[in-house]
Amino acid sequence: MAGPVHYELYIRKTVPSPWALIQATENRHQAIETAEQILRDKEAVAVRVTKETMDPDTKEFQSVAVLTRGEPELPTKKVVDAPSQPNCMAPAHLYTPRARELLGRVLEDWLMRHGVTPFELLHRPDLVERLEASGVEVQHAIQKVAIPESQATGQPAHDLIRHYQHLTEQAMAQVVTAGRKGTFVDLTDRSLADVAHRLAGTPDRAFVMGGVISGALVGARGARARLDRLMNLAESAPMDGAPRALVMSAIEQILVELLGARSNLAEILGPALDQGGSLAAVVRMVAPREIEALIAHDPRMALLVPAVDGAAVRLGQRLDAGEYPTLAASLARMVLRELRGPRRLRPSDATGEIDILRTLAMSLTATAGRLLMLEDVQTAFIERSRSLVTADFVQAYVASCDTVLCEAEQLTRLCENVTGSTNKRAAARWLVACVTSLRFETEMRGPGPTPARKLQVLAQLQRSVQSAALIQGDAEQIAGAIGALGGVIEAEAKLTALLARAPAPIHQKLAALLRLAAGETAPLGPATERAKAEAIRMFRAPDARAALSAAPEALAPLKTLMQAAGLAA
C-alpha cells in the first residue's frame, strides 16, 4: 500500500543560496499557492515544492519535485562523504530486500537459467553448492557490486572485492552447514503447520523457515508450477498467530521476487498477452472484487480484461482478503511503473491501445485508496498520455480512416481519453488542424450524404468535442470551426427556408426548426441562429398562432424544444 504523503516548500532567497525548507503540509494546492505567492512578492528568487512519499518497504521518503520556479541554481561540485565501511558487513545483511534485489540483478542470468529467485538461493544448500562450483559467476557478481560501490564512495576497489569475497564465503558456508545439519526440515515427513509451531520463538526462525519453504519448491519447474506449489503451502500454514505469520512472510518474499520477473509474470498470466493485456490481468489478479464489480456495471470490460486462472486465481483471492500486502503494493507499483514507461500497450493496434488504457484507468481508479493513491494513478496516466499525442501514434491511430470525418471522430475520441492539460492541448491541436483543413471542408461540402445528414453528423461531432473536457479556448475554437462549416452547408442547401415553406402542419415545421436551433440536427453556429430566427418569425405569424391555439396538444411537445433552443416557452 502507498505510505503517508506530504508536501514540502523550499526557497532560495538569492541565486547562490542553498534551498531552505520553510513549510511542510499535506495540502498540495496550499503548498503550490504559497510558493507562487512568495515568488510574486519577490521574497525569494526561486521556489520548489516537493512531494514526499514514504516507501512502505524501506520506510524511507521518496522525493519528487512537483513545482520549480525562479532563477536556476548555480552549478556546484558535488561532494560525497565516503562511508567508512561497505554497505554489507555481515551475512545477515544479504537477506534484506535491497540486498536481494541487487543479488537478483548481478546474478540475473544464472538465476534465470536455474529458474529460482534470490531468496531461494540464500536458503537452499544445493543451489549454493552449484553456484560455488561455477566460480566465475561468483567472481563476476562480486565485481559488479564492488566496482560501482567503489566509484560512488571512494573506497578502494580491491578492499571491497576482498571484503565481499569473504562475506560471500561466510554466507555460503552458513547455508551449506545448515543443510548438512538437517536444519531445513523436509515437508514430506512433517506438516508445515507443525514445523511452524516448533520454530515459533526460536532466534533463527525466519532463516530456517525460509529454507523449509525454499526446499519445498525443489522439483517445481516453471513459474506456474512454482506459484501453484506456494499456494498449496499457504493452505497448509497454521490458521493464525505468529506461526502463520512466519510461514506467510517467507512465502510472500518468494512471491514478490517470482512475480517481479517479467518472464515469470507472462508465463503465469498467459504468454499470448501483450503489454496492455498483461497489466490488466495483473490488476484483475490483485483486485478481483473491484474488477468484477466494474464488469457487472459494464459487461464490455470483460472483453478487455483477460481472465486469470489456476494458481493466479488462488493468489488473487488471498490478495483480496488482505494477505501479502507487500506483494499487492509491489504489483500495483509495477503497473504504474510500466504505465510511465515507453513500451506501447498494444504495439500493433493504436485504437486498441486507447481501449485498454481507458480500461486500466477505470480499474486502477477503482482500487485507489486500497492499493494506490488516486494522485499517483492520475500522474501515471498523465505521463502515459504524452505518448498518445506524438506524431507517430496519431498517424497510426488515424491510418485506418478512409475519410477526413473519420479522422476527426477518432481525434475527438483521442481528446476524450488523454489526461493532463498539456496533453489535452496537444491533442486539441491535432483536432484543430483536422477540422480547419481544406480537406475536411471539401469532403463535407462535396457529394455524398444529404445536407441534413451532414449537419446531423457535424452536430454529433461538436457535442463530442464539448464533452471531451478540453481547455476552454481550444474547445471553443474547434466547436466554432465545426459550426461555421455547418452554417455554410445549411446556407448552400437553404435547409431552413425549405423547412419553412414545406407543405406540412405548422407544429411539424416548428419542431424541425427548433431541433435545428437547439443543436440537435445541426452544429451550433450560423445554421442554428438562422433556424432560431425563422422559428421566432413563424411563431409571431397570426396564422401560426391561430393554428397552434386550435391544437393545444401539438404545442405541448414544442415547449421542451423551445427551452433547448433558448426561446421562452
GUMIPA-801815 format. One record per residue (C-alpha): residue in three letters; x, y, z. Coordinates in steps of 0.1 Angstrom, whole numbers, padded with zeros to 4 digits, always signed. Example, Ala and Ser with C-alpha at 12.3 -4.5 7.8 and 13.67 -1.06 7.14 Angstrom:
<sites>
ALA+0123-0045+0078SER+0137-0011+0071
</sites>
This chain:
<sites>
MET+0000+0000+0000ALA+0011+0036-0005GLY+0026+0053+0025PRO+0019+0087+0040VAL+0023+0117+0017HIS+0031+0154+0025TYR+0044+0184+0005GLU+0075+0205+0014LEU+0081+0241+0003TYR+0117+0252-0002ILE+0130+0287-0012ARG+0163+0303-0023LYS+0165+0339-0012THR+0195+0346-0035VAL+0209+0328-0065PRO+0239+0313-0047SER+0219+0304-0016PRO+0211+0268-0008TRP+0175+0256-0007ALA+0158+0262+0027LEU+0127+0244+0039ILE+0100+0268+0051GLN+0068+0248+0051ALA+0055+0212+0052THR+0019+0205+0046GLU-0005+0177+0035ASN-0023+0201+0011ARG-0007+0202-0023HIS-0028+0232-0035GLN-0018+0252-0005ALA+0019+0245-0009ILE+0018+0255-0046GLU-0002+0286-0040THR+0022+0297-0012ALA+0052+0291-0034GLU+0038+0312-0062GLN+0028+0340-0038ILE+0063+0341-0024LEU+0077+0344-0060ARG+0052+0371-0069ASP+0061+0391-0037LYS+0098+0387-0046GLU+0105+0373-0012ALA+0128+0347-0029VAL+0145+0342-0063ALA+0133+0306-0066VAL+0108+0282-0051ARG+0104+0245-0051VAL+0075+0222-0040THR+0083+0185-0035LYS+0060+0156-0029GLU+0074+0133-0001THR+0060+0097-0002MET+0070+0071+0024ASP+0081+0038+0008PRO+0062+0010+0027ASP+0091-0014+0022THR+0120+0007+0034LYS+0101+0033+0055GLU+0121+0060+0037PHE+0107+0090+0020GLN+0109+0094-0018SER+0110+0129-0030VAL+0095+0141-0064ALA+0096+0178-0074VAL+0061+0189-0084LEU+0069+0227-0089THR+0101+0246-0096ARG+0100+0283-0104GLY+0125+0311-0105GLU+0162+0315-0111PRO+0182+0283-0119GLU+0208+0271-0094LEU+0245+0278-0099PRO+0265+0247-0108THR+0282+0232-0078LYS+0306+0205-0073LYS+0290+0175-0056VAL+0308+0164-0025VAL+0303+0128-0015ASP+0312+0118+0020ALA+0329+0084+0017PRO+0314+0059+0041SER+0339+0042+0065GLN+0326+0007+0057PRO+0310-0013+0029ASN+0272-0015+0026CYS+0270-0051+0037MET+0291-0061+0068ALA+0276-0095+0078PRO+0258-0124+0061ALA+0225-0113+0076HIS+0227-0081+0056LEU+0224-0101+0024TYR+0189-0112+0034THR+0174-0077+0033PRO+0151-0068+0005ARG+0175-0043-0011ALA+0204-0067-0009ARG+0183-0095-0025GLU+0172-0071-0053LEU+0209-0063-0060LEU+0217-0100-0059GLY+0189-0106-0084ARG+0205-0081-0108VAL+0241-0093-0107LEU+0231-0129-0109GLU+0201-0125-0132ASP+0213-0149-0159TRP+0223-0176-0135LEU+0190-0174-0116MET+0170-0174-0148ARG+0188-0205-0160HIS+0181-0224-0128GLY+0145-0210-0125VAL+0149-0197-0090THR+0148-0164-0070PRO+0174-0147-0049PHE+0155-0157-0017GLU+0157-0194-0027LEU+0194-0191-0035LEU+0200-0177+0000HIS+0182-0206+0016ARG+0189-0237-0005PRO+0222-0256+0001ASP+0220-0273-0033LEU+0218-0240-0052VAL+0247-0225-0031GLU+0269-0255-0039ARG+0260-0252-0076LEU+0268-0215-0076GLU+0301-0220-0057ALA+0312-0247-0082SER+0307-0222-0111GLY+0335-0200-0097VAL+0333-0174-0124GLU+0297-0164-0117VAL+0305-0156-0081GLN+0336-0135-0090HIS+0318-0115-0117ALA+0289-0108-0093ILE+0313-0096-0067GLN+0330-0073-0092LYS+0296-0059-0104VAL+0288-0049-0068ALA+0322-0037-0056ILE+0334-0016-0085PRO+0303+0007-0087GLU+0303+0010-0049SER+0340+0020-0050GLN+0333+0046-0077ALA+0304+0060-0057THR+0321+0061-0023GLY+0358+0064-0030GLN+0367+0032-0011PRO+0395+0011-0027ALA+0380-0014-0051HIS+0405-0041-0041ASP+0395-0038-0005LEU+0358-0040-0013ILE+0363-0071-0036ARG+0382-0088-0008HIS+0356-0079+0018TYR+0327-0092-0004GLN+0346-0124-0012HIS+0350-0131+0025LEU+0313-0122+0031THR+0301-0144+0003GLU+0322-0174+0016GLN+0306-0169+0051ALA+0271-0167+0037MET+0276-0198+0016ALA+0291-0218+0045GLN+0262-0208+0067VAL+0236-0222+0042VAL+0256-0254+0034THR+0262-0261+0071ALA+0225-0257+0079GLY+0217-0281+0051ARG+0242-0308+0063LYS+0229-0305+0099GLY+0193-0310+0087THR+0182-0276+0099PHE+0158-0273+0070VAL+0131-0298+0076ASP+0118-0319+0047LEU+0080-0314+0045THR+0075-0349+0031ASP+0078-0362+0066ARG+0064-0333+0086SER+0034-0310+0082LEU+0042-0273+0076ALA+0019-0263+0105ASP+0038-0285+0129VAL+0072-0271+0117ALA+0059-0235+0121HIS+0047-0241+0156ARG+0081-0257+0166LEU+0100-0228+0151ALA+0080-0200+0167GLY+0100-0181+0192THR+0134-0195+0182PRO+0162-0170+0173ASP+0168-0181+0137ARG+0131-0189+0128ALA+0130-0167+0097PHE+0162-0182+0082VAL+0150-0218+0089MET+0115-0213+0077GLY+0129-0197+0045GLY+0150-0228+0040VAL+0119-0251+0046ILE+0097-0232+0021SER+0125-0229-0005GLY+0132-0266-0002ALA+0096-0274-0008LEU+0099-0258-0042VAL+0126-0282-0054GLY+0113-0301-0085ALA+0087-0275-0094ARG+0097-0263-0129GLY+0082-0231-0144ALA+0066-0201-0128ARG+0030-0216-0129ALA+0040-0248-0111ARG+0060-0229-0085LEU+0031-0205-0078ASP+0008-0235-0075ARG+0032-0251-0050LEU+0034-0219-0030MET-0004-0217-0028ASN-0005-0253-0016LEU+0020-0244+0011ALA-0001-0213+0021GLU-0031-0236+0025SER-0010-0258+0048ALA+0000-0229+0070PRO-0012-0226+0106MET-0045-0208+0110ASP-0034-0178+0130GLY-0008-0163+0153ALA+0030-0160+0150PRO+0034-0194+0133ARG+0011-0184+0104ALA+0029-0151+0101LEU+0062-0169+0099VAL+0051-0191+0070MET+0033-0163+0051SER+0063-0140+0054ALA+0086-0165+0037ILE+0060-0173+0010GLU+0054-0136+0003GLN+0091-0128-0001ILE+0094-0155-0027LEU+0062-0143-0044VAL+0075-0108-0047GLU+0106-0120-0065LEU+0088-0146-0085LEU+0062-0122-0099GLY+0087-0093-0102ALA+0103-0111-0132ARG+0085-0101-0164SER+0091-0136-0179ASN+0075-0153-0149LEU+0046-0130-0149ALA+0040-0137-0186GLU+0040-0174-0180ILE+0016-0172-0151LEU-0009-0148-0168GLY-0006-0161-0203PRO+0023-0157-0228ALA-0001-0146-0256LEU-0010-0113-0238ASP+0005-0081-0249GLN+0017-0054-0226GLY-0017-0039-0220GLY-0034-0072-0215SER-0007-0083-0191LEU-0012-0052-0170ALA-0050-0056-0170ALA-0046-0092-0159VAL-0023-0082-0130VAL-0049-0056-0118ARG-0076-0083-0121MET-0055-0107-0100VAL-0046-0081-0074ALA-0081-0066-0071PRO-0106-0092-0083ARG-0135-0078-0063GLU-0132-0043-0079ILE-0128-0057-0114GLU-0158-0080-0111ALA-0179-0050-0099LEU-0168-0030-0129ILE-0176-0058-0153ALA-0211-0062-0137HIS-0216-0025-0144ASP-0202-0026-0179PRO-0200-0061-0194ARG-0179-0048-0223MET-0149-0047-0199ALA-0149-0085-0198LEU-0137-0084-0234LEU-0107-0062-0225VAL-0097-0075-0191PRO-0082-0110-0195ALA-0094-0137-0172VAL-0069-0153-0148ASP-0070-0190-0140GLY-0053-0216-0119ALA-0029-0206-0091ALA-0033-0169-0102VAL-0070-0171-0091ARG-0060-0186-0057LEU-0034-0159-0052GLY-0059-0132-0062GLN-0083-0145-0035ARG-0056-0142-0009LEU-0047-0107-0020ASP-0083-0097-0020ALA-0086-0110+0016GLY-0057-0087+0027GLU-0029-0112+0027TYR+0005-0105+0012PRO+0002-0066+0014THR+0038-0062+0003LEU+0032-0083-0028ALA+0000-0063-0036ALA+0018-0030-0033SER+0047-0043-0053LEU+0025-0054-0082ALA+0004-0022-0081ARG+0036-0001-0083MET+0048-0023-0111VAL+0017-0015-0131LEU+0022+0023-0126ARG+0059+0019-0134GLU+0050+0002-0167LEU+0024+0029-0175ARG+0050+0056-0170GLY+0074+0037-0192PRO+0079+0039-0230ARG+0065+0005-0240ARG+0034+0005-0261LEU+0004-0013-0246ARG-0009-0025-0279PRO+0021-0022-0303SER+0001-0031-0335ASP-0033-0016-0326ALA-0034+0021-0318THR-0072+0020-0314GLY-0069-0010-0290GLU-0043+0009-0270ILE-0069+0036-0263ASP-0094+0010-0252ILE-0071-0009-0229LEU-0057+0024-0214ARG-0093+0035-0207THR-0099+0001-0191LEU-0068+0003-0169ALA-0078+0039-0159MET-0111+0027-0146SER-0096-0004-0130LEU-0069+0014-0111THR-0092+0042-0101ALA-0115+0016-0086THR-0086+0003-0065ALA-0074+0038-0054GLY-0072+0041-0016ARG-0067+0004-0010LEU-0037-0003-0032LEU-0026+0030-0046MET-0032+0067-0041LEU-0055+0083-0066GLU-0030+0111-0072ASP-0003+0085-0082VAL-0027+0069-0106GLN-0036+0102-0122THR+0001+0111-0125ALA+0009+0078-0142PHE-0019+0083-0168ILE-0008+0118-0175GLU+0027+0105-0183ARG+0012+0077-0204SER-0010+0103-0223ARG+0022+0120-0235SER+0029+0090-0258LEU-0007+0092-0272VAL-0002+0127-0287THR+0031+0121-0305ALA+0031+0123-0343ASP+0039+0086-0347PHE+0010+0074-0325VAL-0015+0098-0340GLN-0005+0088-0375ALA-0010+0051-0366TYR-0043+0059-0348VAL-0059+0075-0379ALA-0042+0053-0405SER-0074+0031-0409CYS-0096+0061-0416ASP-0109+0064-0452THR-0124+0099-0447VAL-0114+0131-0430LEU-0146+0129-0410CYS-0135+0096-0396GLU-0101+0112-0387ALA-0120+0140-0369GLU-0141+0115-0349GLN-0110+0094-0340LEU-0091+0125-0329THR-0121+0136-0308ARG-0120+0103-0291LEU-0083+0108-0285CYS-0091+0142-0269GLU-0115+0124-0246ASN-0091+0098-0234VAL-0059+0118-0227THR-0054+0134-0194GLY-0034+0164-0182SER-0038+0200-0195THR-0006+0198-0217ASN-0017+0166-0233LYS-0053+0179-0238ARG-0039+0209-0256ALA-0016+0188-0278ALA-0045+0165-0287ALA-0067+0196-0294ARG-0040+0209-0319TRP-0043+0177-0339LEU-0081+0181-0340VAL-0080+0218-0348ALA-0057+0210-0378CYS-0082+0184-0390VAL-0115+0204-0387THR-0100+0236-0402SER-0083+0219-0431LEU-0094+0223-0467ARG-0098+0186-0470PHE-0124+0185-0442GLU-0144+0213-0458THR-0142+0199-0493GLU-0153+0165-0481MET-0182+0178-0461ARG-0194+0201-0489GLY-0189+0175-0516PRO-0212+0148-0529GLY-0224+0121-0506PRO-0250+0121-0478THR-0278+0147-0478PRO-0271+0181-0463ALA-0294+0172-0434ARG-0274+0141-0427LYS-0241+0161-0429LEU-0254+0186-0404GLN-0265+0159-0381VAL-0230+0143-0382LEU-0214+0177-0375ALA-0237+0183-0346GLN-0227+0150-0331LEU-0191+0157-0336GLN-0195+0191-0320ARG-0212+0176-0289SER-0184+0151-0286VAL-0158+0179-0287GLN-0177+0198-0259SER-0178+0167-0237ALA-0140+0160-0242ALA-0130+0183-0213LEU-0106+0203-0234ILE-0092+0237-0225GLN-0120+0262-0229GLY-0102+0282-0257ASP-0094+0250-0277ALA-0130+0237-0273GLU-0144+0270-0285GLN-0121+0271-0315ILE-0129+0236-0326ALA-0167+0240-0320GLY-0166+0273-0338ALA-0149+0258-0368ILE-0175+0230-0370GLY-0204+0254-0365ALA-0191+0277-0393LEU-0188+0248-0417GLY-0223+0237-0407GLY-0235+0272-0415VAL-0220+0270-0450ILE-0236+0236-0457GLU-0270+0248-0444ALA-0268+0280-0465GLU-0259+0262-0497ALA-0288+0237-0491LYS-0312+0265-0479LEU-0325+0240-0454THR-0341+0265-0431ALA-0360+0281-0459LEU-0371+0247-0473LEU-0384+0237-0439ALA-0404+0270-0435ARG-0420+0265-0469ALA-0427+0228-0466PRO-0463+0217-0471ALA-0466+0203-0436PRO-0486+0212-0404ILE-0472+0242-0386HIS-0463+0222-0355GLN-0442+0198-0375LYS-0423+0226-0392LEU-0417+0243-0359ALA-0405+0210-0344ALA-0379+0206-0372LEU-0368+0242-0369LEU-0364+0240-0331ARG-0344+0208-0334LEU-0320+0227-0357ALA-0320+0257-0334ALA-0312+0236-0303GLY-0282+0220-0320GLU-0298+0185-0322THR-0297+0183-0360ALA-0271+0209-0368PRO-0240+0222-0351LEU-0243+0253-0330GLY-0234+0284-0351PRO-0248+0302-0381ALA-0271+0273-0390THR-0288+0272-0356GLU-0291+0310-0355ARG-0310+0311-0388ALA-0333+0283-0377LYS-0339+0301-0344ALA-0348+0333-0363GLU-0371+0315-0386ALA-0388+0298-0357ILE-0394+0331-0340ARG-0408+0346-0372MET-0431+0317-0376PHE-0444+0319-0340ARG-0452+0355-0345ALA-0472+0349-0377PRO-0510+0352-0369ASP-0518+0321-0390ALA-0494+0300-0369ARG-0507+0313-0336ALA-0542+0305-0346ALA-0533+0270-0358LEU-0514+0263-0325SER-0542+0277-0304ALA-0567+0254-0322ALA-0545+0224-0314PRO-0531+0228-0279GLU-0520+0192-0278ALA-0495+0200-0306LEU-0480+0229-0286ALA-0470+0209-0256PRO-0442+0189-0272LEU-0427+0221-0286LYS-0421+0237-0252THR-0392+0214-0244LEU-0376+0222-0278MET-0382+0259-0273GLN-0363+0258-0240ALA-0334+0238-0255ALA-0332+0264-0284GLY-0331+0293-0259LEU-0366+0305-0266ALA-0391+0314-0240ALA-0416+0286-0236
</sites>
